[in-house]
Amino acid sequence: MLTVYDALNDTRNIESSVRSGHEAGMKVNAMMTYTLSPVHTDAYYVERAAPI
């Protein structure tokens, strides 16, 4: 199992780790950092939760 995350929720920063983990036959757990603020809306998280 490989767990990856980017504290800025920028999936571009974890793409290579996710791909490498899959290529190595690993299960990958990609995580997001969650917070409450005017910027961090439901739409913000839906957009970032899209598959890589």
CHARMM-style PDB file with segment names, atoms N, HN, CA, C and O in Angstrom:
ATOM      1  N   MET     1       0.851  -1.171   0.000  1.00  0.00      PROA
ATOM      2  CA  MET     1       0.000   0.000   0.000  1.00  0.00      PROA
ATOM      3  C   MET     1       0.893   1.228   0.000  1.00  0.00      PROA
ATOM      4  O   MET     1       1.836   1.322   0.786  1.00  0.00      PROA
ATOM      5  N   LEU     2       0.597   2.157  -0.874  1.00  0.00      PROA
ATOM      6  HN  LEU     2      -0.169   2.081  -1.513  1.00  0.00      PROA
ATOM      7  CA  LEU     2       1.314   3.423  -0.948  1.00  0.00      PROA
ATOM      8  C   LEU     2       0.326   4.539  -0.675  1.00  0.00      PROA
ATOM      9  O   LEU     2      -0.715   4.612  -1.328  1.00  0.00      PROA
ATOM     10  N   THR     3       0.627   5.406   0.270  1.00  0.00      PROA
ATOM     11  HN  THR     3       1.473   5.347   0.801  1.00  0.00      PROA
ATOM     12  CA  THR     3      -0.218   6.552   0.586  1.00  0.00      PROA
ATOM     13  C   THR     3       0.506   7.811   0.163  1.00  0.00      PROA
ATOM     14  O   THR     3       1.646   8.045   0.564  1.00  0.00      PROA
ATOM     15  N   VAL     4      -0.164   8.632  -0.658  1.00  0.00      PROA
ATOM     16  HN  VAL     4      -1.090   8.442  -0.983  1.00  0.00      PROA
ATOM     17  CA  VAL     4       0.425   9.886  -1.132  1.00  0.00      PROA
ATOM     18  C   VAL     4      -0.561  11.018  -0.926  1.00  0.00      PROA
ATOM     19  O   VAL     4      -1.775  10.819  -0.958  1.00  0.00      PROA
ATOM     20  N   TYR     5      -0.017  12.216  -0.714  1.00  0.00      PROA
ATOM     21  HN  TYR     5       0.970  12.377  -0.688  1.00  0.00      PROA
ATOM     22  CA  TYR     5      -0.858  13.405  -0.643  1.00  0.00      PROA
ATOM     23  C   TYR     5      -0.002  14.627  -0.906  1.00  0.00      PROA
ATOM     24  O   TYR     5       1.221  14.587  -0.772  1.00  0.00      PROA
ATOM     25  N   ASP     6      -0.644  15.693  -1.273  1.00  0.00      PROA
ATOM     26  HN  ASP     6      -1.638  15.726  -1.382  1.00  0.00      PROA
ATOM     27  CA  ASP     6       0.006  16.975  -1.430  1.00  0.00      PROA
ATOM     28  C   ASP     6      -0.748  17.960  -0.547  1.00  0.00      PROA
ATOM     29  O   ASP     6      -1.966  18.090  -0.668  1.00  0.00      PROA
ATOM     30  N   ALA     7      -0.051  18.643   0.326  1.00  0.00      PROA
ATOM     31  HN  ALA     7       0.939  18.538   0.425  1.00  0.00      PROA
ATOM     32  CA  ALA     7      -0.701  19.533   1.282  1.00  0.00      PROA
ATOM     33  C   ALA     7      -1.468  20.671   0.613  1.00  0.00      PROA
ATOM     34  O   ALA     7      -2.348  21.268   1.232  1.00  0.00      PROA
ATOM     35  N   LEU     8      -1.146  20.977  -0.635  1.00  0.00      PROA
ATOM     36  HN  LEU     8      -0.431  20.492  -1.139  1.00  0.00      PROA
ATOM     37  CA  LEU     8      -1.853  22.031  -1.370  1.00  0.00      PROA
ATOM     38  C   LEU     8      -2.987  21.482  -2.229  1.00  0.00      PROA
ATOM     39  O   LEU     8      -3.644  22.230  -2.952  1.00  0.00      PROA
ATOM     40  N   ASN     9      -3.212  20.171  -2.145  1.00  0.00      PROA
ATOM     41  HN  ASN     9      -2.678  19.563  -1.557  1.00  0.00      PROA
ATOM     42  CA  ASN     9      -4.246  19.499  -2.953  1.00  0.00      PROA
ATOM     43  C   ASN     9      -4.053  19.727  -4.441  1.00  0.00      PROA
ATOM     44  O   ASN     9      -5.023  19.848  -5.189  1.00  0.00      PROA
ATOM     45  N   ASP    10      -2.809  19.785  -4.866  1.00  0.00      PROA
ATOM     46  HN  ASP    10      -2.020  19.687  -4.259  1.00  0.00      PROA
ATOM     47  CA  ASP    10      -2.473  19.935  -6.282  1.00  0.00      PROA
ATOM     48  C   ASP    10      -2.097  18.550  -6.801  1.00  0.00      PROA
ATOM     49  O   ASP    10      -0.981  18.079  -6.584  1.00  0.00      PROA
ATOM     50  N   THR    11      -3.032  17.910  -7.484  1.00  0.00      PROA
ATOM     51  HN  THR    11      -3.939  18.293  -7.660  1.00  0.00      PROA
ATOM     52  CA  THR    11      -2.817  16.525  -7.904  1.00  0.00      PROA
ATOM     53  C   THR    11      -1.645  16.372  -8.869  1.00  0.00      PROA
ATOM     54  O   THR    11      -1.122  15.269  -9.029  1.00  0.00      PROA
ATOM     55  N   ARG    12      -1.229  17.452  -9.509  1.00  0.00      PROA
ATOM     56  HN  ARG    12      -1.654  18.347  -9.379  1.00  0.00      PROA
ATOM     57  CA  ARG    12      -0.058  17.362 -10.399  1.00  0.00      PROA
ATOM     58  C   ARG    12       1.172  16.941  -9.607  1.00  0.00      PROA
ATOM     59  O   ARG    12       2.080  16.322 -10.161  1.00  0.00      PROA
ATOM     60  N   ASN    13       1.215  17.264  -8.331  1.00  0.00      PROA
ATOM     61  HN  ASN    13       0.477  17.767  -7.881  1.00  0.00      PROA
ATOM     62  CA  ASN    13       2.372  16.938  -7.502  1.00  0.00      PROA
ATOM     63  C   ASN    13       2.422  15.475  -7.081  1.00  0.00      PROA
ATOM     64  O   ASN    13       3.458  15.018  -6.596  1.00  0.00      PROA
ATOM     65  N   ILE    14       1.339  14.733  -7.250  1.00  0.00      PROA
ATOM     66  HN  ILE    14       0.498  15.104  -7.644  1.00  0.00      PROA
ATOM     67  CA  ILE    14       1.346  13.316  -6.848  1.00  0.00      PROA
ATOM     68  C   ILE    14       1.148  12.365  -8.018  1.00  0.00      PROA
ATOM     69  O   ILE    14       1.186  11.148  -7.837  1.00  0.00      PROA
ATOM     70  N   GLU    15       0.938  12.903  -9.217  1.00  0.00      PROA
ATOM     71  HN  GLU    15       0.908  13.892  -9.364  1.00  0.00      PROA
ATOM     72  CA  GLU    15       0.675  12.046 -10.379  1.00  0.00      PROA
ATOM     73  C   GLU    15       1.763  10.991 -10.583  1.00  0.00      PROA
ATOM     74  O   GLU    15       1.453   9.817 -10.787  1.00  0.00      PROA
ATOM     75  N   SER    16       3.019  11.392 -10.532  1.00  0.00      PROA
ATOM     76  HN  SER    16       3.271  12.345 -10.367  1.00  0.00      PROA
ATOM     77  CA  SER    16       4.089  10.429 -10.798  1.00  0.00      PROA
ATOM     78  C   SER    16       4.141   9.349  -9.712  1.00  0.00      PROA
ATOM     79  O   SER    16       4.427   8.189 -10.009  1.00  0.00      PROA
ATOM     80  N   SER    17       3.871   9.716  -8.474  1.00  0.00      PROA
ATOM     81  HN  SER    17       3.639  10.658  -8.232  1.00  0.00      PROA
ATOM     82  CA  SER    17       3.868   8.728  -7.393  1.00  0.00      PROA
ATOM     83  C   SER    17       2.726   7.735  -7.563  1.00  0.00      PROA
ATOM     84  O   SER    17       2.910   6.535  -7.362  1.00  0.00      PROA
ATOM     85  N   VAL    18       1.556   8.227  -7.930  1.00  0.00      PROA
ATOM     86  HN  VAL    18       1.407   9.202  -8.094  1.00  0.00      PROA
ATOM     87  CA  VAL    18       0.405   7.346  -8.148  1.00  0.00      PROA
ATOM     88  C   VAL    18       0.682   6.395  -9.303  1.00  0.00      PROA
ATOM     89  O   VAL    18       0.449   5.192  -9.184  1.00  0.00      PROA
ATOM     90  N   ARG    19       1.174   6.918 -10.411  1.00  0.00      PROA
ATOM     91  HN  ARG    19       1.364   7.895 -10.507  1.00  0.00      PROA
ATOM     92  CA  ARG    19       1.470   6.057 -11.566  1.00  0.00      PROA
ATOM     93  C   ARG    19       2.548   5.025 -11.234  1.00  0.00      PROA
ATOM     94  O   ARG    19       2.413   3.852 -11.581  1.00  0.00      PROA
ATOM     95  N   SER    20       3.611   5.459 -10.567  1.00  0.00      PROA
ATOM     96  HN  SER    20       3.720   6.412 -10.285  1.00  0.00      PROA
ATOM     97  CA  SER    20       4.694   4.535 -10.218  1.00  0.00      PROA
ATOM     98  C   SER    20       4.203   3.433  -9.286  1.00  0.00      PROA
ATOM     99  O   SER    20       4.564   2.267  -9.445  1.00  0.00      PROA
ATOM    100  N   GLY    21       3.383   3.808  -8.322  1.00  0.00      PROA
ATOM    101  HN  GLY    21       3.089   4.755  -8.192  1.00  0.00      PROA
ATOM    102  CA  GLY    21       2.818   2.809  -7.421  1.00  0.00      PROA
ATOM    103  C   GLY    21       1.975   1.785  -8.155  1.00  0.00      PROA
ATOM    104  O   GLY    21       2.086   0.586  -7.901  1.00  0.00      PROA
ATOM    105  N   HSD    22       1.133   2.254  -9.066  1.00  0.00      PROA
ATOM    106  HN  HSD    22       1.043   3.228  -9.273  1.00  0.00      PROA
ATOM    107  CA  HSD    22       0.303   1.331  -9.846  1.00  0.00      PROA
ATOM    108  C   HSD    22       1.166   0.438 -10.727  1.00  0.00      PROA
ATOM    109  O   HSD    22       0.918  -0.764 -10.827  1.00  0.00      PROA
ATOM    110  N   GLU    23       2.173   1.016 -11.364  1.00  0.00      PROA
ATOM    111  HN  GLU    23       2.374   1.992 -11.283  1.00  0.00      PROA
ATOM    112  CA  GLU    23       3.059   0.222 -12.225  1.00  0.00      PROA
ATOM    113  C   GLU    23       3.802  -0.847 -11.427  1.00  0.00      PROA
ATOM    114  O   GLU    23       4.138  -1.901 -11.968  1.00  0.00      PROA
ATOM    115  N   ALA    24       4.058  -0.587 -10.158  1.00  0.00      PROA
ATOM    116  HN  ALA    24       3.784   0.269  -9.718  1.00  0.00      PROA
ATOM    117  CA  ALA    24       4.739  -1.559  -9.297  1.00  0.00      PROA
ATOM    118  C   ALA    24       3.765  -2.569  -8.690  1.00  0.00      PROA
ATOM    119  O   ALA    24       4.164  -3.434  -7.911  1.00  0.00      PROA
ATOM    120  N   GLY    25       2.483  -2.451  -9.054  1.00  0.00      PROA
ATOM    121  HN  GLY    25       2.159  -1.748  -9.687  1.00  0.00      PROA
ATOM    122  CA  GLY    25       1.487  -3.395  -8.561  1.00  0.00      PROA
ATOM    123  C   GLY    25       0.951  -3.063  -7.180  1.00  0.00      PROA
ATOM    124  O   GLY    25       0.326  -3.906  -6.537  1.00  0.00      PROA
ATOM    125  N   MET    26       1.188  -1.861  -6.727  1.00  0.00      PROA
ATOM    126  HN  MET    26       1.697  -1.177  -7.250  1.00  0.00      PROA
ATOM    127  CA  MET    26       0.738  -1.458  -5.393  1.00  0.00      PROA
ATOM    128  C   MET    26      -0.663  -0.870  -5.441  1.00  0.00      PROA
ATOM    129  O   MET    26      -1.088  -0.328  -6.461  1.00  0.00      PROA
ATOM    130  N   LYS    27      -1.365  -0.981  -4.338  1.00  0.00      PROA
ATOM    131  HN  LYS    27      -1.020  -1.421  -3.509  1.00  0.00      PROA
ATOM    132  CA  LYS    27      -2.610  -0.246  -4.162  1.00  0.00      PROA
ATOM    133  C   LYS    27      -2.222   1.141  -3.675  1.00  0.00      PROA
ATOM    134  O   LYS    27      -1.371   1.280  -2.797  1.00  0.00      PROA
ATOM    135  N   VAL    28      -2.844   2.164  -4.242  1.00  0.00      PROA
ATOM    136  HN  VAL    28      -3.536   2.051  -4.955  1.00  0.00      PROA
ATOM    137  CA  VAL    28      -2.472   3.535  -3.911  1.00  0.00      PROA
ATOM    138  C   VAL    28      -3.631   4.228  -3.210  1.00  0.00      PROA
ATOM    139  O   VAL    28      -4.767   4.210  -3.683  1.00  0.00      PROA
ATOM    140  N   ASN    29      -3.322   4.830  -2.088  1.00  0.00      PROA
ATOM    141  HN  ASN    29      -2.398   4.844  -1.704  1.00  0.00      PROA
ATOM    142  CA  ASN    29      -4.288   5.598  -1.325  1.00  0.00      PROA
ATOM    143  C   ASN    29      -3.879   7.072  -1.461  1.00  0.00      PROA
ATOM    144  O   ASN    29      -2.926   7.517  -0.821  1.00  0.00      PROA
ATOM    145  N   ALA    30      -4.598   7.816  -2.289  1.00  0.00      PROA
ATOM    146  HN  ALA    30      -5.373   7.455  -2.808  1.00  0.00      PROA
ATOM    147  CA  ALA    30      -4.302   9.235  -2.474  1.00  0.00      PROA
ATOM    148  C   ALA    30      -5.234  10.038  -1.561  1.00  0.00      PROA
ATOM    149  O   ALA    30      -6.449   9.842  -1.558  1.00  0.00      PROA
ATOM    150  N   MET    31      -4.638  10.936  -0.796  1.00  0.00      PROA
ATOM    151  HN  MET    31      -3.651  11.095  -0.798  1.00  0.00      PROA
ATOM    152  CA  MET    31      -5.405  11.677   0.201  1.00  0.00      PROA
ATOM    153  C   MET    31      -5.414  13.173  -0.114  1.00  0.00      PROA
ATOM    154  O   MET    31      -4.536  13.687  -0.807  1.00  0.00      PROA
ATOM    155  N   MET    32      -6.429  13.852   0.416  1.00  0.00      PROA
ATOM    156  HN  MET    32      -7.142  13.434   0.980  1.00  0.00      PROA
ATOM    157  CA  MET    32      -6.512  15.302   0.322  1.00  0.00      PROA
ATOM    158  C   MET    32      -6.507  15.885   1.723  1.00  0.00      PROA
ATOM    159  O   MET    32      -6.967  15.262   2.681  1.00  0.00      PROA
ATOM    160  N   THR    33      -5.980  17.086   1.817  1.00  0.00      PROA
ATOM    161  HN  THR    33      -5.607  17.592   1.040  1.00  0.00      PROA
ATOM    162  CA  THR    33      -6.025  17.826   3.067  1.00  0.00      PROA
ATOM    163  C   THR    33      -7.347  18.575   3.112  1.00  0.00      PROA
ATOM    164  O   THR    33      -7.710  19.252   2.151  1.00  0.00      PROA
ATOM    165  N   TYR    34      -8.069  18.458   4.222  1.00  0.00      PROA
ATOM    166  HN  TYR    34      -7.774  17.907   5.003  1.00  0.00      PROA
ATOM    167  CA  TYR    34      -9.384  19.068   4.349  1.00  0.00      PROA
ATOM    168  C   TYR    34      -9.340  20.211   5.354  1.00  0.00      PROA
ATOM    169  O   TYR    34      -8.755  20.091   6.431  1.00  0.00      PROA
ATOM    170  N   THR    35      -9.963  21.307   4.985  1.00  0.00      PROA
ATOM    171  HN  THR    35     -10.439  21.404   4.110  1.00  0.00      PROA
ATOM    172  CA  THR    35     -10.081  22.435   5.894  1.00  0.00      PROA
ATOM    173  C   THR    35     -11.363  23.196   5.572  1.00  0.00      PROA
ATOM    174  O   THR    35     -11.958  23.004   4.511  1.00  0.00      PROA
ATOM    175  N   LEU    36     -11.770  24.030   6.462  1.00  0.00      PROA
ATOM    176  HN  LEU    36     -11.287  24.185   7.323  1.00  0.00      PROA
ATOM    177  CA  LEU    36     -12.937  24.878   6.243  1.00  0.00      PROA
ATOM    178  C   LEU    36     -12.478  26.317   6.041  1.00  0.00      PROA
ATOM    179  O   LEU    36     -11.744  26.868   6.861  1.00  0.00      PROA
ATOM    180  N   SER    37     -12.913  26.909   4.957  1.00  0.00      PROA
ATOM    181  HN  SER    37     -13.510  26.461   4.290  1.00  0.00      PROA
ATOM    182  CA  SER    37     -12.633  28.313   4.684  1.00  0.00      PROA
ATOM    183  C   SER    37     -13.548  28.753   3.549  1.00  0.00      PROA
ATOM    184  O   SER    37     -14.187  27.911   2.917  1.00  0.00      PROA
ATOM    185  N   PRO    38     -13.624  30.039   3.281  1.00  0.00      PROA
ATOM    186  CA  PRO    38     -14.444  30.503   2.167  1.00  0.00      PROA
ATOM    187  C   PRO    38     -13.981  29.948   0.811  1.00  0.00      PROA
ATOM    188  O   PRO    38     -14.786  29.823  -0.112  1.00  0.00      PROA
ATOM    189  N   VAL    39     -12.716  29.622   0.689  1.00  0.00      PROA
ATOM    190  HN  VAL    39     -12.062  29.723   1.438  1.00  0.00      PROA
ATOM    191  CA  VAL    39     -12.169  29.090  -0.566  1.00  0.00      PROA
ATOM    192  C   VAL    39     -12.420  27.595  -0.708  1.00  0.00      PROA
ATOM    193  O   VAL    39     -12.610  27.102  -1.820  1.00  0.00      PROA
ATOM    194  N   HSD    40     -12.423  26.878   0.390  1.00  0.00      PROA
ATOM    195  HN  HSD    40     -12.269  27.278   1.294  1.00  0.00      PROA
ATOM    196  CA  HSD    40     -12.527  25.420   0.375  1.00  0.00      PROA
ATOM    197  C   HSD    40     -13.992  24.984   0.428  1.00  0.00      PROA
ATOM    198  O   HSD    40     -14.494  24.544   1.462  1.00  0.00      PROA
ATOM    199  N   THR    41     -14.651  25.120  -0.705  1.00  0.00      PROA
ATOM    200  HN  THR    41     -14.244  25.478  -1.545  1.00  0.00      PROA
ATOM    201  CA  THR    41     -16.074  24.798  -0.837  1.00  0.00      PROA
ATOM    202  C   THR    41     -16.239  23.343  -1.282  1.00  0.00      PROA
ATOM    203  O   THR    41     -15.263  22.659  -1.593  1.00  0.00      PROA
ATOM    204  N   ASP    42     -17.478  22.893  -1.305  1.00  0.00      PROA
ATOM    205  HN  ASP    42     -18.270  23.448  -1.052  1.00  0.00      PROA
ATOM    206  CA  ASP    42     -17.748  21.555  -1.840  1.00  0.00      PROA
ATOM    207  C   ASP    42     -17.247  21.449  -3.276  1.00  0.00      PROA
ATOM    208  O   ASP    42     -16.660  20.434  -3.650  1.00  0.00      PROA
ATOM    209  N   ALA    43     -17.471  22.480  -4.081  1.00  0.00      PROA
ATOM    210  HN  ALA    43     -17.948  23.304  -3.777  1.00  0.00      PROA
ATOM    211  CA  ALA    43     -17.024  22.475  -5.482  1.00  0.00      PROA
ATOM    212  C   ALA    43     -15.502  22.344  -5.582  1.00  0.00      PROA
ATOM    213  O   ALA    43     -14.997  21.667  -6.477  1.00  0.00      PROA
ATOM    214  N   TYR    44     -14.777  22.984  -4.676  1.00  0.00      PROA
ATOM    215  HN  TYR    44     -15.187  23.535  -3.949  1.00  0.00      PROA
ATOM    216  CA  TYR    44     -13.316  22.898  -4.640  1.00  0.00      PROA
ATOM    217  C   TYR    44     -12.884  21.445  -4.491  1.00  0.00      PROA
ATOM    218  O   TYR    44     -12.011  20.975  -5.222  1.00  0.00      PROA
ATOM    219  N   TYR    45     -13.498  20.728  -3.537  1.00  0.00      PROA
ATOM    220  HN  TYR    45     -14.207  21.110  -2.943  1.00  0.00      PROA
ATOM    221  CA  TYR    45     -13.111  19.348  -3.285  1.00  0.00      PROA
ATOM    222  C   TYR    45     -13.590  18.402  -4.378  1.00  0.00      PROA
ATOM    223  O   TYR    45     -12.897  17.434  -4.693  1.00  0.00      PROA
ATOM    224  N   VAL    46     -14.746  18.655  -4.960  1.00  0.00      PROA
ATOM    225  HN  VAL    46     -15.309  19.442  -4.705  1.00  0.00      PROA
ATOM    226  CA  VAL    46     -15.230  17.823  -6.063  1.00  0.00      PROA
ATOM    227  C   VAL    46     -14.258  17.918  -7.235  1.00  0.00      PROA
ATOM    228  O   VAL    46     -13.916  16.903  -7.840  1.00  0.00      PROA
ATOM    229  N   GLU    47     -13.813  19.126  -7.557  1.00  0.00      PROA
ATOM    230  HN  GLU    47     -14.091  19.952  -7.065  1.00  0.00      PROA
ATOM    231  CA  GLU    47     -12.874  19.314  -8.668  1.00  0.00      PROA
ATOM    232  C   GLU    47     -11.574  18.570  -8.418  1.00  0.00      PROA
ATOM    233  O   GLU    47     -11.028  17.960  -9.337  1.00  0.00      PROA
ATOM    234  N   ARG    48     -11.075  18.609  -7.206  1.00  0.00      PROA
ATOM    235  HN  ARG    48     -11.519  19.104  -6.460  1.00  0.00      PROA
ATOM    236  CA  ARG    48      -9.800  17.971  -6.897  1.00  0.00      PROA
ATOM    237  C   ARG    48      -9.915  16.473  -6.690  1.00  0.00      PROA
ATOM    238  O   ARG    48      -8.899  15.779  -6.707  1.00  0.00      PROA
ATOM    239  N   ALA    49     -11.101  15.960  -6.497  1.00  0.00      PROA
ATOM    240  HN  ALA    49     -11.926  16.525  -6.483  1.00  0.00      PROA
ATOM    241  CA  ALA    49     -11.283  14.526  -6.291  1.00  0.00      PROA
ATOM    242  C   ALA    49     -11.411  13.754  -7.602  1.00  0.00      PROA
ATOM    243  O   ALA    49     -11.526  12.529  -7.593  1.00  0.00      PROA
ATOM    244  N   ALA    50     -11.390  14.458  -8.718  1.00  0.00      PROA
ATOM    245  HN  ALA    50     -11.296  15.454  -8.726  1.00  0.00      PROA
ATOM    246  CA  ALA    50     -11.485  13.792 -10.021  1.00  0.00      PROA
ATOM    247  C   ALA    50     -10.289  12.849 -10.178  1.00  0.00      PROA
ATOM    248  O   ALA    50      -9.184  13.175  -9.744  1.00  0.00      PROA
ATOM    249  N   PRO    51     -10.499  11.696 -10.787  1.00  0.00      PROA
ATOM    250  CA  PRO    51      -9.400  10.731 -10.977  1.00  0.00      PROA
ATOM    251  C   PRO    51      -8.236  11.333 -11.752  1.00  0.00      PROA
ATOM    252  O   PRO    51      -8.421  12.155 -12.649  1.00  0.00      PROA
ATOM    253  N   ILE    52      -7.048  10.908 -11.389  1.00  0.00      PROA
ATOM    254  HN  ILE    52      -6.898  10.240 -10.660  1.00  0.00      PROA
ATOM    255  CA  ILE    52      -5.845  11.359 -12.080  1.00  0.00      PROA
ATOM    256  C   ILE    52      -5.718  10.611 -13.385  1.00  0.00      PROA
ATOM    257  OT1 ILE    52      -4.769  10.835 -14.135  1.00  0.00      PROA
TER     258      ILE     52
END
